[in-house]
């Protein structure tokens, strides 16, 4: 515990020194370093991004206009630019199927207990810290439980979300802000040697010169970030320092650079299957639309008519059809139902009665019974999201009745993704408590010294199923070990410390120090029990025959 005696001492410089215990790579002079160049994302809403998947080559065999001078298969992929990906993530999250999958993942990870209404809480490691931990539960965890689901939804979509904590000396965190201005599209995160050094944003400026970008302190925002990220082989971090990056540079005094670790969206790998599914669905809807259209071919015979009379005859028929069409359009505007019959006039020079009209109706039958490709894309997207399709509205794919089927088949996948969300929440809570106690009490905890554990109240999730199974296995193992130890001590094996050490250390794989302690305590217990038995036998041996008979009658016969 790093402690300050009085909150009155938590002034500017001492507070900075205290916060350096939490952010060891923070340097207040970084913002004044003229060799450093800091940037923001600018006006994200007005930004335009180049479509990296745009067609640049002429149309080919499967291009827009058919075959030309090449054969090429075009595969759509996500752009490398972070802000461009955010726009696509937003569109994907608006999809009803993907939105349902995200809600399911959040319910797996952060479902609230029905009695307390909370999904996460602190538990004291030592009873003497119970009062302090209860206070943290009220002051920090209570508002977090109120907003954690909505905050985590943004994290699941974009990979990271930023929350602005408002602090007061002597009170700690007094308010939380998470809105449009704290979205990851408006925030840039800077680091030193992989450790947080500060933030920049168009909305994080307090200088009078409003155009100058300011590197904000690392405790101004708290990231709620998915703890999974993979560097891109083709994208180098932005470096505006003018000098090449060197791993030999001093880790504490190097110039901060923008991080590439903005977490990983939980829907990132579902992009390809989502695009394929949308395209397949559009094709299915087009088949439905074509099937609803009826083409009526009207052939007008002009045989044996001179050109003038033929034209007059055709115009009269066309005028009547046009009038009927206009009347149908007016009725459609009122009712909202579009006409599905399309009339086409075809003059016929022969093959019919003079001045006769023949009508032929053409109907397209949709071939939509075979939709295996759509179901394949649904399963592919479900696999990428870690959700069984039966939980996304495809109830006919369940193995049994309602509530049975795909739930347990995807327990491992759901648990992995739920653990990512819980890992983001755990890191966020630790950071929030550090900031709160620093401003309120003038103290912070170093790693490993926290007097509490972070616990989740989720009861009926995939994670809890795995945890319950693991606890049951541990209980069975502990029972077997206890039985084995008791058997060993009561038999001849208990007289050999060498054999007991081999069984405890090599077979049961107990810690050597703990094993020696157990052997010693069991030996002392056995010796004490033997001495007690000897004492009992000696006391019995001193009794006379009549006294023993009286004891038997008193104890066994109750006489």
N, C-alpha and C positions, 0 to 999 in steps of 0.2 A: 504494500500500500504506500503510495506517494501522497503525503498529507501536508496540508498547510494548517497552522494552528487556528487561524481566524479567517472568516470570509471577508473581513475588512481588508485583509492583506491581498486579496485577489484584485489588484488593480491591473492596469494595462500591461506593463512589462512582466509582472509576475504571472499574469494569466497566460501570456504568450509562452513563457518558460514552462508553465504547467502543461499547456497544450502540446508542447514539443515532446512530452512524454508519450502522448497518444500519436502524434504525427512527427516522428523523429527526423524526417527528411524535409520538413517545412523550414524555410528560411525567409524571414520577413524582408530581406534585402533582394529577393528574386524579382519582386515587382518593380524595383528601382534599377535593376540591371539593364543598362542601355544596350548590352550585347544580346539581350534576349528579345525576341519578337513574338508577341502573343496575338492570337487571332480568335475570332468568334465565328459562329455559323452564319452570321448576318441575318437578314430577314428571310427566314425559312419559308414563310407563307408565300413570298413573292419570288422565290427561287425557281428557276427552271433547270431541269436536269436533262442531259443528253441520254437518250435511250441507247444503252450499249448493245441492245439486241436488234437495233434497227437494221433493215435490209439495205445493204450497201452495194451488193453485186447485182447485175442484171437478172431478170427473171429466168429461172431455169426449169428443169424437168418437173419439179413440183413447186415452182414458184407461183407468183400471183397470176401471171398470164400464160401459164403452161410452159412447154419446152422451148428452150432457146439455145444457148451455147454451152451449157454445163449441166451436170447432175450434182445436186447438192441437197443434203438433209440439214435443215435448220433446227437446232435445239435451243429453246429459250432458257436462259439462266438469269440468276439475280445479278444486278450490277455490283461492282466493287465499292462504289461510293456509299458511305453509310447513310447519308440523308436520302439518297435515291431509294435505298432499300426500305427506309422507314415509310415512304409513300406506298410501296407495294405491300409492306406488312399491314398497314392500315386497311388497305383494300381487302386483303385476305381475312383480317379480323372481322370485317363487316359481313363476311360470308356466314350464313346461319350455321352451317355444319362445323366450320372451324371455331366459331364463337362458342358453340355447345361443347366442343372438345376442350377448349380453354377453361370453361366453367367447371367441367368435370375434373380436370387436373387440379384446379384450385380447391375444389371440394375435397379431393383426396388429401391434399397437403394441409389445408387450413380450415377444415370444417370445425365449427364451434360446438362446444359442449352444450347440450340442451338445458342443463341446470344452471350453469354459470354464464353462458353466452360468450365465453372467451375461447380463443383458439390457441393462445400462447400465454405462458405465465412464467414467473421466476420461482424457484424452489431453493431455500437456503440449504447450503451444505452442512452448516453447523447450527444447532439450535440457538446459539447465542447471537446469530446474525438474523434471526427471524424478523425482528422489528424493522431492521434496515431494509431487508428484502421486501417486506410488506409495503413499506413506504415507496420503494421503487415500483412495485406493482401498481400502486395507486397513481403515482405521479407520471410514470413513463409508459408502462404497459397498458394502462387503461385507454389512453387515446390511440395507441398503436393498434390495439384490438378493434377499435372502432373503425379504423380506416384501412387496415392491412389488406383486406380483400380487394378493394378498389385500387390500391397502390400496386398490388401484386399483379393485377390484370394487365396494367401497362407494362410491368416488367416481363410478363410472359410473352407479350406481343413484340416488344422492341428489344428485350434482353436486359434493359436497365431502366430505372426510373429514379428521379432525383426529388428529394423532399427537403424543403427549406425549414429548419428549426429556428424559431425566434427565442432568444435567450435573454435573461436578466440576471445580473449578479445578485446572489443571495436567493434566487428563486429557481434557477436552472432553465430548462425549456418550458416556455409558457404557451407556445402556440406552434402549430404545424401548418405548412402551406404546400399543397401539391395541386397544380393547375396547369393551364396552357403554358405559362412562362417557365415552368420547371420541367417540361417535357425534355427528353434527351435530344430532340431535334434542335433545341435552343442552347444546349450546354456543351462545352468542351472541357475535357478533363486532362490535367497535366500531371506528369509524374517525373520522379527521379529514380532511376534504377529499379523501376517497377513499383515504386511506392508513391502514394498520393502526395502531390505538392500544391495543388490548388485548382481553381476552376475559372473559366471565362465565359461570359455571356453578354449579349446585348443588354440584358436586364440586370447585370451585376456591375453597375458603375456608380461611384459616389464622388468622383472628381468633378471639379467645376468645368474642366475641359471634357465635355461629354463624349467627344469623338475618340478619346484615347482609351484603349482597351486596358482593363485592370485585371491582374491576377488575384482573384479572391482567395481568402484563407480556406484551407481544406475543411474547416468545420462549419463553413457557411452552408454547405449542402451535404446531405447524407445520401449516398447511393444505395439503392435497393437493386442489387445487380446479381444476375445469374452467375454462380461461381464456376462457369465453364466457358472457355474461350480458346481458340486455336489461331495462331498467327497465320497470316496470308503470305504465301511464298512470293506472290507477285506484287504486293503492296508494301512499300517501305514507309515507316513513320515520317510524318512531316517534320522537317528540320529547317528552321529559319535562322539558325545561329551563324551560318556562314562557315562553320568548321565541320569536318567529318566526325561522325560519332566514333568514339573509341571506348572499348571496354576497359582500358587502362585508366580512364579519367576517374578522379576522386568521386566516390558515390554520393557524398554529402554536398559537394560544392559545384557539381556540374549544373549546367543550365537546364531547367525543366523543358521537356518536350511533350507534345500531345500524345496521350496514350492511344493504343489501338484496342485496348481491352474495354469494350463497352458491353461485355456479356454476350450471350448468344440467345437469339429469339427461339422460343420453343416451337415456332412454326416455320423456322428457316428451312428445314429439310423437306417440308411439305409443299414447297413452291411448285416443283415440277408436276407432281401428281395433281395438285390443285388446278394448274393450267390445263392439264389433259382432261380432267373431269369437267371443267367448264366448257371446253371445246366439244366434248362428247355430249354434254347436256344441250348445248346449242344445236347440235346436229339432231338430237332427239326431238327438240321443240320444233325445228324446221320440218321434220317429217310429219309431226302433228299438224302444223300449219298447212303443209301441202295436201295432207289428207282431207282437210276441211274445205278445200277449194274444189268446186265443181265447174268444169269448163263445158259450156253449152255452145256447140257449133251449129250455126244456123246457115243453111245453104239456100240461097234464093236463085231459082231457075230463071234465066233470062233467055231461054231458047225461043227462037222465032220472034224476038222483040228487036225493034230497031234500036240503035244506040241511045237515042233521046229518051224513048219510053223505058228502056232498061235502066238508065240513070235515074229517071224520075221514080221508077218503082223501087229501086234500091234505096234512094234517099228517103222515101216515105217510110219504109221499114226501119231504116236506121234512126229516123227522127222519133219514131214511136219507142224504139228500144232506149234511146238516149233520154227521152222523157221518163220512162220507167226507171232508168238508172238514177236520174236526179231525184226522183221521188223517194227511191230506196235510200239514197244518201241522206236526205233530209230526215227520214225516219230513223236512220242509224245515229245521227247526231242527237236525237231526242232520247233514244232508248239505250245508246251505248253499245249496240250490237252491230257488227259489220256484216254486210252481205257476203255470202260465200259463193254465189253463182256469178260466173263471168260469161257474158254473151259475146260471140264473135261472128260477124257476117262474112260469108264466103259466096261470091257470085259463081253460079254454075251455068255453063253454056249449054249443057245437054245432060240427059239422064234424069229428067223429071218432067212433071206436067207443066204446061205453059203457065207461067205466073205462080207456080206452086212454091211452097216453103217446106223444107224438111229440117228436122231438129235431131241432132245427135249429141248425147251427153257423155262426157268422159270423166271418170272418177278415178283418182289415184289411191291405191290401197297402201297404207303405211306398213313398212316392214320393221316393226319395233318390238317384235317378240324376242329377238336375240339381242340382249343388252349385256352380254358377258364382258364387253370392253368397259362399260360404265361401272359394273360391279368390281372389275379388276382395279380401276382407278380409285374407287371408294376404299377398297381394302388396302391399296398402296398408301393412300393418304392416311388411313387409320393407323397403319404401321408406323408411318413417319411421326404421327402425333402421339403414339403410345396409347391409343384408345381402340377398343374393339368396335367394328362397325355396328354391332348389335346395340351398342349404347348410344349411337348417333342417329337413331330413328329407324334402323333396319332390324326391327324386332323379329322378322321372319328368319333371321340368321341365328337366333338363339338355339342352344342345344335342348332346352326344356321349356318350362313355362316362364311367365313374366318374373323378372328378378333373378333368373338363373341363366347361365350360358356364358357370355363373354366376360363377365365381371372378374372371375378368378383366373381366367385364361390369360388376362393381360395384367395380372397383379404385379409382376416383376417390372414390366415396362412402366406402369403407372407409378410404382414406388420409386423408380429411378428418377422420373421427372418430378415427382412430388418432393424428393430429397433435394433437387436443385432449387425448387421454390423455398423449401425450408432453410436451405443453406443461405440463400439470399436474405431471408428474414432474420436468421441468427446473426449474420454479420452486421445487418442494419441495427439490430437491437443492442449489440455490444457497443457500436459506435455512438448510438443515441444516449446510452447510459454514461459513457465516458464524457460526452459533452455536458450532459445534465449535471453530473456530480462535480465536474470542474467548475461550472459557473455557480452552482448552488453551495457546495461545501468546500470548494477549493481542494479537491482531492480526486485522484484517478487511480485505477488499478492497472498494474502491468499484467502482461499475458500470464495466464495460469494462476493468478491471485484472486480472481473473481470469487466472491463468497456465495455464489449462487449457480445453479444450473438452469438453462433455458429448456422448458418443457412445453410440449404441444398437447392440447386437449383433444385432438382428433381421435375418435374412438372406433369408427367403423370404416376405416380407410385401408387401402392396400398395405400401407406401411404398418399399421397396427396389426394386421393379420400376420405379417412377417415377424413383427416383434413378439407377438403372443406365441407364435410357433417356436421362436428362438428361446423365449423364457421357459416354455414347457420343456424343451430339450435340455436346458441348463438345470432345471429342477430335477429331471430324471437322472442326469449325470451326477449331480450332487448327492442324490439318494444312493446311487450305486457306489460312489466313492466312500460315503459314510459307512455303508454296509461292509465294504471291503476292509476299511481301516479297523472296524470293530472286530471283524473275523480274525484279522492278522494279530491284533493285540491279545485276543483270547486264546490263540493257539500257540504252537511251538515256534512259529515264525517270529512271533513277537519277542523272542529271546535273542534274535540276531539283528543287531543294528545295521550291519552291512547289507543283509537281504532287504530289510525294510527301506533303507536308503535307496537301493536299486529300484524297488517297486515304486516308491514315491517319486523319485527324480526322473528315472528313465522311462518307466512304463506310464505312470500317471502324469508325467511332465510337470510336476509341481516345481515352484521356485526353490532352488537349493537352500537358501536361507530359511524360507518358510518351512521346507521339509525338515530341516534339522530342528527347528523350534517345535514342530508337531511331534517328532520322535521323542524329544526331551520331555514335553508336557505329558504325552501318553505314558512314558516310562514312570514319571513321577506320580501320575494318577494311579497306575497299576500298583506301584509300591505302597501308596497310601491305602488303597483298597485292601491289599494283602495284610497290611498291619492292622487294619480295622477288623478283618476277619479273624486274625490270630487273637486279638484282644477279646473278641466275642467268644471264641472257643475256650479261652482261658477262664473267662467269667462263668461259662457254663460248667466247665470242669470242676469248679469250686463248689458247685451246688450239690446238696445231698439228694438221695433218691426221692425222698418225700417232697422236697422243695420242687424238684423237676416235675413230679406228678401234679403238684398243685398248680404250677405254671401252665401245664397242658390243659388242665380242667378250666382254668380261668380264661385262657386265650381261645382254645378251640371249642370247648363245651359251654363256655359262658356261665360256668358254675361258680 
